[in-house]
């Protein structure tokens, strides 16, 4: 998808800003938010896997899935 862009240029000829259609900006922003959410989820999974790995090495007992799922029902 080619996005028509316009550049704002200062008096020295340096690009200072970019103008794009609002529809393109909305799509870019939505995609950015989705990627941020994906990064947050993947980071959480990575941390959880590291916690499991560390627990296995140290013998630390971890919470079971059943206990986790029942936390809100207590």
C-alpha positions in Angstrom: 0.0 0.0 0.0 1.6 3.2 -1.2 0.8 6.1 1.1 0.9 9.5 -0.5 3.1 11.6 1.8 3.9 15.3 1.9 7.0 16.6 3.7 7.3 19.9 5.7 10.7 21.4 5.0 12.4 24.1 7.0 14.2 27.1 5.5 17.4 25.0 5.3 15.7 22.3 3.2 15.6 19.8 6.0 12.5 17.6 6.4 10.9 18.4 9.7 7.5 16.7 9.5 5.4 14.3 7.4 1.8 14.8 6.4 -0.2 11.6 5.5 -4.0 11.1 5.0 -5.9 10.6 8.2 -7.2 7.2 6.9 -3.6 6.0 6.5 -2.7 7.4 10.0 -5.6 5.6 11.6 -4.6 2.3 10.0 -0.9 2.8 11.1 -2.0 3.7 14.6 -4.3 0.7 14.9 -1.5 -1.6 13.7 0.9 -0.1 16.2 -1.5 -0.7 19.0 -2.0 -4.3 17.9 1.8 -4.8 17.8 2.2 -3.2 21.3 -0.4 -5.7 22.7 1.4 -8.6 21.0 4.7 -7.5 22.4 3.1 -7.3 25.9 1.7 -10.8 25.6 4.9 -12.3 24.3 7.0 -10.5 27.0 4.7 -12.0 29.6 5.0 -15.5 28.2 8.8 -15.1 28.0 8.9 -14.0 31.7 6.6 -16.9 32.7 8.8 -19.4 30.9 11.9 -18.0 32.6 10.1 -18.2 36.0 9.4 -21.9 35.3 12.9 -22.6 34.2 14.3 -20.9 37.4 11.8 -22.8 39.6 12.9 -26.1 38.1 16.5 -25.3 38.9 15.8 -24.1 42.4 13.0 -26.5 43.3 10.6 -23.6 44.0 6.9 -24.8 43.9 4.8 -22.9 41.4 1.1 -22.2 41.5 -1.0 -24.7 39.6 -3.3 -23.8 36.8 -6.3 -25.0 38.8 -5.3 -22.7 41.7 -4.7 -19.8 39.3 -8.1 -20.2 37.7 -9.8 -20.5 41.1 -8.2 -17.3 42.5 -11.1 -15.1 41.5 -13.7 -17.4 42.9 -12.4 -17.5 46.5 
